[in-house]
Amino acid sequence: MLTTQVIQTCIEDLKDITKIDLAVIDSAGLLIASTGIKKDFPPVSIDKFVDSEAESQTIGGYHYMKVIHEDEVTYVVICKDLADHIVIARIAVKQLQSLLVAYREKIDKNNFFQNLLLDNLLLVDVYNRAKKLHMDIAVRRAVILVEVQKECDNSIQEMLKNMFSQQSGDFVTSVDEHDLIVIKQLEPDEDYDDLMAISLTIRGMLNTEIMVNGKIAYGTIVSELKDVSKSYKEAKMALDVGKIFYADKDVVAYNTLGIGRLIYQLPINLCQMFIEEIFGENVPNELDEETLNTIDMFLENSLNVSETARQLYVHRNTLLYRLEKLQKVTGLDIRVFDDALTLKIALMVVNYMKYLNNLEY
């Protein structure tokens, strides 16, 4: 059903052009909207009129006209029984019928995409319903997932709907109270750089217009409508992996997760065996920020002591002292490539296990 505001706006727009008053009642006789015709029109047995085969009728100087949608009387438009007024009432009926079709299609599309994302549709249903909704099947699409730190309110959803129009083949929906989903239709020349640019724009608008912080992730580009759920699952994984291993990033792409994606899919028992093998009973559960920063900088500079010391603004001997101290704690000398790689992976696995433990509580 249409909102009262939509119906009121519809007949007010017609009055602005034609200067003719209209009223709209529902199938039970309740006044929905009016531009001047109040309740001075004569009472009509709405039940009899709705059930009759007549599309319109005139009583006491007023003309009543049915708005029929999907073989049911949804509204009744009322005007004075004058020829020019009846013409405008017919226009109002057609306009309301078009709005009902558009509203129904919008609801159907939302329901379709929600079920598609959650894999609730058979393959044959995907194609049949897409055909009825006039949707292209073989078009490149990707799912962008937007997670905010509060329940998604209308302002965030409206912002995204203003950014992504259905006319361009995009669609905005949600499957829970915290995440909003953008199903983005891509042009043939658009790629992952464009998806990153779009995601960064969303993040910027969340920060500046809605004043909320958010995490954004997107899946891979798919060429078939049936694979949209795959891109959605990838976006969800990217969001989780980003929280565990790339907490400093607000935008995470599934195709750039690297080793984090591999660790995320490991069984917990394998993770525990790996950690015990590397550290034994001396698992470094908590390394201070200075040590972690030193490790990251040292690895980024390809194990170059001089360049790392320069970027950390410390003396070379100070850096060597930190590395030796780390070796005593972990048993690994990250000046050696194999040990550096092992420590990097081990710390990521430790973070993953902490994440899983937090989920249990």
C-alpha positions in Angstrom: 0.0 0.0 0.0 1.1 3.6 -0.7 1.7 6.0 2.2 -0.7 8.8 2.9 2.0 11.3 2.0 2.5 9.8 -1.4 -1.2 9.9 -2.2 -1.6 13.4 -0.8 1.3 14.6 -2.9 -0.1 13.0 -6.0 -3.5 14.8 -5.9 -1.9 18.1 -4.7 0.3 18.0 -7.8 -2.7 17.6 -10.0 -4.5 20.4 -8.3 -1.5 22.7 -8.8 -1.9 22.1 -12.5 -5.6 21.9 -12.9 -7.1 23.8 -9.9 -9.5 20.8 -9.4 -10.1 19.3 -6.0 -9.9 15.5 -5.4 -10.3 13.2 -2.5 -9.1 9.6 -2.0 -10.7 7.0 0.3 -9.6 3.4 0.9 -11.8 0.3 0.2 -13.3 0.6 3.6 -14.4 4.2 3.1 -11.7 5.9 5.3 -10.6 9.2 4.0 -6.9 9.0 3.0 -6.1 12.3 1.3 -7.9 15.4 0.1 -7.2 18.8 -1.5 -10.4 20.4 -0.6 -13.1 17.8 -0.7 -13.5 16.9 2.9 -16.4 14.8 4.3 -19.2 16.9 2.7 -19.5 14.3 -0.1 -22.6 12.1 0.4 -22.1 8.7 2.1 -21.8 5.8 -0.3 -22.2 2.2 0.5 -18.5 1.4 -0.2 -18.9 -2.3 0.3 -21.6 -2.5 -2.4 -19.6 -0.2 -4.7 -16.4 -2.2 -4.2 -18.2 -5.5 -4.9 -20.0 -4.2 -7.9 -18.8 -4.5 -11.5 -19.1 -0.8 -12.0 -15.8 1.1 -12.2 -17.4 4.4 -11.2 -20.7 5.9 -10.1 -22.3 9.3 -9.4 -24.2 10.2 -6.3 -25.4 13.5 -5.0 -23.2 15.6 -7.3 -20.0 13.6 -6.7 -18.3 11.0 -8.9 -16.6 7.9 -7.4 -14.0 6.1 -9.4 -12.2 2.8 -8.4 -8.4 2.4 -8.4 -7.9 -1.3 -9.2 -4.6 -3.0 -8.6 -4.1 -6.8 -9.2 -7.8 -7.3 -9.6 -8.6 -5.6 -6.2 -10.1 -2.3 -5.4 -7.4 -0.5 -3.5 -8.6 3.1 -3.4 -11.6 5.2 -4.6 -11.0 8.7 -6.1 -13.8 11.2 -5.5 -14.4 14.4 -7.5 -17.4 16.7 -8.3 -19.7 15.4 -11.0 -18.4 17.7 -13.7 -16.9 16.6 -17.0 -13.5 18.3 -16.6 -13.3 17.1 -12.9 -14.0 13.5 -14.0 -11.2 13.7 -16.6 -8.7 14.8 -13.9 -10.0 12.1 -11.6 -9.3 9.5 -14.3 -5.7 10.8 -14.5 -5.4 10.5 -10.7 -6.6 6.9 -11.0 -4.0 6.0 -13.6 -1.3 7.8 -11.6 -2.2 5.9 -8.4 -2.3 2.6 -10.3 1.2 3.3 -11.7 2.5 4.2 -8.2 1.1 0.9 -6.9 2.8 -1.1 -9.6 6.1 0.7 -8.9 5.7 0.2 -5.1 4.9 -3.5 -5.6 7.9 -4.0 -7.9 10.1 -2.3 -5.3 8.9 -4.6 -2.6 9.2 -7.6 -4.8 12.8 -6.7 -5.8 13.7 -6.2 -2.1 12.3 -9.6 -1.2 14.0 -11.2 -4.2 17.4 -9.8 -3.4 17.2 -10.7 0.2 16.3 -14.3 -0.6 19.0 -14.4 -3.3 21.7 -13.2 -0.9 20.7 -15.8 1.7 20.6 -18.7 -0.9 16.9 -19.2 -0.3 16.1 -19.6 -4.0 16.4 -22.5 -6.4 18.3 -21.7 -9.6 15.1 -22.0 -11.7 13.3 -19.5 -9.3 16.2 -17.0 -9.7 15.8 -16.9 -13.4 12.0 -16.9 -13.4 11.6 -14.1 -10.8 14.3 -12.1 -12.4 12.5 -12.2 -15.7 9.2 -11.1 -14.1 11.1 -8.2 -12.4 12.7 -7.2 -15.7 16.2 -7.7 -14.4 19.3 -8.4 -16.5 20.7 -11.8 -15.6 24.1 -11.7 -17.4 25.4 -8.3 -16.0 28.6 -7.7 -14.0 27.7 -7.1 -10.3 29.5 -6.9 -7.0 28.2 -6.7 -3.4 29.4 -3.9 -1.1 28.7 -4.5 2.6 28.4 -1.5 4.9 28.6 -2.1 8.7 27.9 0.8 11.1 28.5 1.0 14.8 24.8 1.5 15.6 21.6 0.1 14.2 21.0 1.1 10.6 18.5 3.9 10.6 16.6 5.5 7.7 19.2 8.3 7.2 21.9 5.8 6.3 19.7 3.8 4.0 18.4 7.0 2.3 21.9 8.2 1.8 22.9 5.0 0.1 19.7 5.0 -2.0 20.5 8.5 -3.2 24.0 7.3 -4.2 22.8 4.1 -6.0 19.7 4.4 -8.1 17.6 1.5 -9.3 17.6 3.1 -12.8 21.3 2.3 -13.0 20.7 -1.3 -12.0 21.9 -0.8 -8.4 19.9 -1.9 -5.3 20.2 -1.2 -1.6 18.8 -3.7 1.0 19.6 -5.3 4.3 19.3 -8.6 6.0 19.9 -7.5 9.7 19.9 -4.3 11.8 23.6 -3.5 11.5 24.6 -4.2 7.9 23.4 -2.5 4.7 24.0 -4.2 1.4 24.7 -2.4 -1.9 24.3 -4.6 -5.0 26.3 -2.6 -7.5 25.9 -3.1 -11.2 29.1 -2.4 -13.1 29.9 -1.1 -16.5 32.1 -3.3 -18.8 35.1 -1.0 -18.2 34.7 -0.8 -14.4 36.9 -3.0 -12.2 38.2 -3.3 -8.6 39.8 0.1 -8.5 36.3 1.6 -9.2 34.8 -0.6 -6.4 37.5 0.7 -4.0 36.8 4.3 -5.1 33.0 3.8 -4.5 33.7 2.3 -1.1 35.9 5.1 0.0 33.2 7.6 -1.1 30.6 5.7 1.1 33.0 5.8 4.0 33.6 9.6 3.5 29.8 10.3 3.4 29.1 8.2 6.5 31.7 10.3 8.4 30.7 13.7 7.1 27.0 13.5 6.5 25.7 10.9 9.0 28.5 11.3 11.5 29.0 7.6 12.1 32.0 5.3 11.7 31.6 2.3 9.5 33.5 -0.7 8.1 33.0 -1.4 4.4 33.9 -4.6 2.5 33.2 -5.9 -1.0 33.3 -9.2 -2.7 34.5 -10.2 -6.1 32.9 -9.1 -9.4 30.4 -11.8 -10.7 29.0 -12.0 -14.2 25.8 -13.9 -13.4 22.9 -12.9 -11.2 22.8 -16.3 -9.5 26.4 -15.6 -8.2 25.5 -12.4 -6.3 25.2 -14.5 -3.1 28.8 -15.6 -3.6 30.0 -12.0 -3.7 27.9 -11.3 -0.6 29.5 -14.2 1.3 32.9 -12.9 0.2 32.1 -9.4 1.4 31.1 -10.8 4.8 34.3 -12.8 5.1 36.3 -9.7 4.1 34.6 -7.7 6.9 35.4 -10.4 9.5 39.0 -10.9 8.2 39.5 -7.1 8.2 38.5 -6.8 11.9 40.9 -9.5 12.9 44.0 -8.8 10.8 43.6 -5.3 9.3 41.9 -3.4 12.1 43.3 -0.1 10.9 41.5 -0.3 7.5 38.0 1.0 7.1 37.6 -0.5 3.6 38.6 -4.1 2.9 38.4 -6.0 -0.4 38.0 -9.7 -0.6 40.5 -10.1 -3.4 43.3 -8.4 -1.3 42.9 -10.4 1.9 46.1 -12.4 1.2 47.2 -14.8 4.0 44.5 -13.5 6.3 41.9 -15.2 4.2 43.8 -18.5 4.4 44.2 -18.3 8.2 40.5 -17.4 8.7 39.5 -20.7 7.0 41.8 -22.9 9.2 40.2 -25.2 11.8 40.9 -24.0 15.4 42.7 -27.3 16.3 45.2 -26.8 13.4 45.8 -23.2 14.7 46.5 -24.5 18.2 48.9 -27.1 16.9 50.8 -24.6 14.9 51.1 -22.1 17.8 52.3 -24.9 20.2 54.8 -26.0 17.6 56.3 -22.5 17.2 56.2 -21.2 20.8 55.7 -24.2 23.0 54.3 -23.0 26.3 55.6 -19.4 25.8 52.8 -18.1 23.6 53.2 -14.3 23.3 49.6 -13.4 24.1 50.4 -9.7 24.5 53.2 -7.8 22.9 53.4 -4.1 23.6 52.6 -1.5 20.9 56.3 -0.5 20.6 57.3 -4.1 19.8 54.5 -4.7 17.4 55.3 -1.4 15.6 59.0 -2.5 15.4 58.0 -5.8 13.9 55.7 -4.3 11.3 58.2 -1.6 10.3 61.1 -4.2 10.1 59.1 -6.4 7.8 57.9 -3.5 5.6 61.5 -2.6 5.1 62.5 -6.1 4.0 64.5 -6.8 7.2 66.7 -3.8 6.6 68.1 -2.7 10.0 69.4 0.7 9.0 66.2 1.8 7.1 64.0 0.5 9.9 66.0 2.4 12.5 65.7 5.6 10.4 62.0 5.4 10.0 61.5 4.6 13.7 63.8 7.5 14.7 65.9 5.3 16.9 69.6 4.4 16.9 70.6 1.3 15.1 71.8 -0.3 18.4 68.4 0.5 20.0 66.7 -1.4 17.2 69.1 -4.3 17.6 68.4 -4.4 21.3 64.6 -4.6 20.6 65.1 -7.4 18.1 67.3 -9.4 20.6 64.7 -8.9 23.3 62.0 -10.1 21.0 64.1 -13.2 20.2 64.3 -14.1 23.9 60.5 -13.8 24.2 59.5 -15.7 21.1 62.6 -17.8 20.3 62.6 -16.3 16.8 65.2 -14.0 15.2 63.3 -11.9 12.7 66.6 -10.8 11.1 66.4 -14.2 9.5 63.8 -14.4 6.7 62.3 -17.8 7.7 61.9 -16.7 11.4 60.4 -13.3 10.3 57.9 -15.1 8.1 57.1 -17.6 10.8 56.5 -14.8 13.4 54.3 -12.8 11.1 52.0 -15.8 10.5 52.1 -16.9 14.1 51.0 -13.5 15.4 48.2 -13.5 12.9 47.1 -16.9 14.0 47.2 -15.8 17.7 45.0 -12.8 16.8 42.6 -15.2 15.0 42.4 -17.5 18.0 41.7 -14.5 20.3 38.9 -13.4 17.9 37.3 -16.9 18.1 37.6 -17.0 21.9 35.9 -13.6 22.2 33.0 -14.9 20.0 32.4 -17.7 22.5 31.8 -15.1 25.2 
